[in-house]
Amino acid sequence: MVDERVVSVKLKQIERYHGELNAKQETLSRREFLSSTTERRAVERMFENAIQVCADLAQHVASREFGFDGTTPGGVVRRERCRPPAYDRTGRGHKANT
């Protein structure tokens, strides 16, 4: 079972990084951004942090919901491949398996 506290913390971290990136976008002109190595590195690091939190969250869900221990890259894929795909009523779109 997924730990709701972990999910909540991770989502708050993602929101924080997203807010920081928005603030940079609003306060920094394109010219300033491109001319400042420090600003570019700061924005790059914010993206890296946000991506890492997303990966951590995915790892948490995969390990809790699918028993994925991180040792086999395709472990979750192999388990899910056994499920038939679900489609919406039109037969055109993918619908989440429930």
C-alpha positions as CSV (number, residue, x, y, z in Angstrom):
1,M,0.0,0.0,0.0
2,V,1.3,3.4,-0.9
3,D,2.2,5.6,2.1
4,E,0.0,8.7,1.7
5,R,2.5,10.8,3.8
6,V,5.3,10.0,1.4
7,V,3.1,10.9,-1.6
8,S,2.0,14.1,0.1
9,V,5.6,15.2,0.9
10,K,6.8,14.4,-2.6
11,L,3.9,16.3,-4.2
12,K,4.6,19.3,-2.0
13,Q,8.3,19.2,-3.0
14,I,7.2,19.1,-6.7
15,E,4.9,22.1,-6.1
16,R,7.8,24.0,-4.4
17,Y,10.2,23.5,-7.3
18,H,7.4,24.3,-9.8
19,G,6.8,27.6,-7.9
20,E,10.4,28.4,-7.9
21,L,10.7,27.8,-11.6
22,N,7.6,30.0,-12.2
23,A,9.1,32.8,-10.1
24,K,12.3,32.7,-12.2
25,Q,10.3,32.8,-15.4
26,E,8.3,35.8,-14.1
27,T,11.3,37.8,-12.8
28,L,14.1,37.0,-15.2
29,S,14.1,38.2,-18.8
30,R,15.2,35.8,-21.5
31,R,18.3,38.0,-22.1
32,E,19.2,37.9,-18.4
33,F,18.7,34.2,-18.3
34,L,20.8,33.5,-21.4
35,S,23.6,35.8,-20.3
36,S,23.9,34.5,-16.8
37,T,25.6,31.1,-16.3
38,T,24.6,31.2,-12.6
39,E,20.9,31.7,-13.4
40,R,21.0,28.9,-16.1
41,R,22.6,26.5,-13.6
42,A,20.1,27.4,-10.9
43,V,17.2,26.7,-13.2
44,E,18.8,23.5,-14.5
45,R,19.2,22.4,-10.9
46,M,15.6,23.2,-10.0
47,F,14.5,21.0,-13.0
48,E,16.9,18.2,-11.8
49,N,15.5,18.4,-8.3
50,A,11.9,18.2,-9.5
51,I,12.7,15.3,-11.8
52,Q,14.4,13.4,-9.0
53,V,11.4,13.9,-6.7
54,C,9.2,12.5,-9.5
55,A,11.5,9.5,-9.9
56,D,11.4,9.0,-6.1
57,L,7.6,9.1,-6.1
58,A,7.4,6.6,-9.0
59,Q,9.8,4.3,-7.2
60,H,7.7,4.5,-4.0
61,V,4.5,3.7,-5.9
62,A,6.1,0.9,-7.9
63,S,7.7,-0.7,-4.9
64,R,4.5,-0.5,-2.8
65,E,1.9,-1.3,-5.4
66,F,3.8,-3.8,-7.6
67,G,6.4,-5.2,-5.3
68,F,9.2,-3.7,-7.5
69,D,12.5,-3.8,-5.6
70,G,14.5,-1.9,-8.2
71,T,16.8,-4.8,-9.1
72,T,15.2,-5.7,-12.4
73,P,14.5,-2.8,-14.8
74,G,11.5,-4.5,-16.5
75,G,10.0,-6.0,-13.4
76,V,6.9,-3.8,-13.3
77,V,6.5,-3.9,-17.0
78,R,6.5,-7.7,-17.0
79,R,3.8,-7.9,-14.3
80,E,1.6,-5.4,-16.1
81,R,2.0,-7.0,-19.5
82,C,-0.2,-9.8,-18.3
83,R,-3.2,-7.5,-18.0
84,P,-5.2,-7.0,-21.1
85,P,-5.4,-3.3,-22.2
86,A,-8.5,-1.4,-21.2
87,Y,-10.2,0.9,-23.7
88,D,-12.9,3.5,-23.4
89,R,-16.4,2.7,-24.8
90,T,-15.4,3.9,-28.3
91,G,-12.5,1.4,-28.4
92,R,-10.2,4.2,-29.4
93,G,-8.6,5.5,-26.2
94,H,-6.7,3.9,-23.4
95,K,-8.5,3.7,-20.1
96,A,-6.8,3.1,-16.8
97,N,-7.0,-0.4,-15.5
98,T,-8.9,-0.5,-12.3
